[in-house]
């Protein structure tokens, strides 16, 4: 696991809020009530945190001069691909972090064909400097597998770092 801090522009909050509204509208047919992916009233907040984390990750790589390709922040349907592909082909799934527990969807993690090389947790704060935690996928295998609100997850408490 690697930790760092990433300063980011305040305007990312506004951009993320606007894009989250669009992403939420576009994904209503996928994340509908009764489906396995339904996240209820939390959908917009989950999208907002995810988009903000992806913007910060892009910015973090950019200010460090690290070349990468990025999956679009919004599309007509949810995109099931890693968020970042580094120049050497390594893949990263970006996760917005809020709270004291790192979580990875168990079904996605266990799908070896789509599994990323790394999970990058980004925790934005009110000072516009996000905490950043990078984990290899193999380290997530050692986390506890539990039932979460919406789906099974692998989780690890931040206090154990």
Secondary structure as GFF3:
##gff-version 3
##sequence-region A 1 161
A	DSSP	beta_strand	2	7	.	.	.	ID=ss1
A	DSSP	alpha_helix	11	26	.	.	.	ID=ss2
A	DSSP	three_ten_helix	40	42	.	.	.	ID=ss3
A	DSSP	alpha_helix	43	63	.	.	.	ID=ss4
A	DSSP	beta_strand	68	70	.	.	.	ID=ss5
A	DSSP	beta_strand	84	86	.	.	.	ID=ss6
A	DSSP	beta_strand	91	96	.	.	.	ID=ss7
A	DSSP	beta_strand	101	105	.	.	.	ID=ss8
A	DSSP	alpha_helix	106	110	.	.	.	ID=ss9
A	DSSP	beta_strand	118	123	.	.	.	ID=ss10
A	DSSP	beta_strand	129	136	.	.	.	ID=ss11
A	DSSP	alpha_helix	137	140	.	.	.	ID=ss12
A	DSSP	beta_strand	144	147	.	.	.	ID=ss13
A	DSSP	beta_strand	152	157	.	.	.	ID=ss14
A	DSSP	three_ten_helix	158	160	.	.	.	ID=ss15
###
